[in-house]
Amino acid sequence: NGSIKNAQDYAQDLFAHLAVCQQHQAPIKAVQEHAEEIDLDFLSEDLPKLFESMQGAIGRIRGISTSLRTFSRADTKQKVSASLNEGLESTLLILKYRLKANEQRPAIQVTKDYGNLPEIDCFPGQLNQVFMNILANAIDVFDEATQDATFEDLKAHPQVITIQTEVVKNAIEIRIRDNGKGMPETVRAKIFDHLFTTKAVGKGTGLGMAIARQVVTEKHGGHLDVQSELGQGTEFYIRLPLAATDENDLSPGQNQGF
């Protein structure tokens, strides 16, 4: 970024020098023809914009890199202090390409209502995987909806994921809600069962939500539940205590991944 800023300053100095030369020297035909050939006026106007665009791209790359480090940070033997809002943001960035519009549907909207959360002692990598699993499942539901609805129908009734975080008494509550098709009670009752899946063969292992509950309840002393009704969407509710307990500080060898 510093090198680009230097190059931008050098280019501005060169353009300023050219302007002085044009003001104080008689026009030379060969120079004028070359200036027209390379469209000097356009270069003088566009090159600074190009540098600004490059600086913006570097900023975005830096943001992606930071989010990737936040999302994939390795869990240690002991819990570490981490921001759950940052974990959610990093997870959304990882899923950004799946949220974008495609040929079958418009972009999925994400509404965020983040509370002013304190950092808590946790295994952030594992919690990020819980967020990933819940959000990815919501996107899967929206993608499946394209089989029964036209692009125009989905545009008229936007697909929305709502994320809300807040401190309630001595715990942090996270709600992740979608306005998808919802699920019947027979499915909702089994959603956290080991090896249970509603996805087609080869697309789901039936482990994701079972391990998600294990991470929240066993590793963090929290609570994970789901409310859903056909035609009314689905909401996952996560409650994590602000104060960590030593009995949940498990070694990496005891941690299961998704």
Secondary structure, 3 states (H helix, E strand, C coil): CHHHHHHHHHHHHHHHHHHHHHHHCCCCHHHHHHHHHCCHHHHHHHHHHHHHHHHHHHHHHHHHHHHHHHHHCCCCCCCEEECHHHHHHHHHHHCHHHHCCCCCCCCCEEEEEECCCCCEEECHHHHHHHHHHHHHHHHHHHHHHCCCCCHHHHHHCCCEEEEEEEEECCEEEEEEEECCCCCCHHHHCCCCCCCCCCCCCCCCCCCHHHHHHHHHHHHCCCEEEEEECCCCCEEEEEEEECCCCHHHCCCHHHCCCC
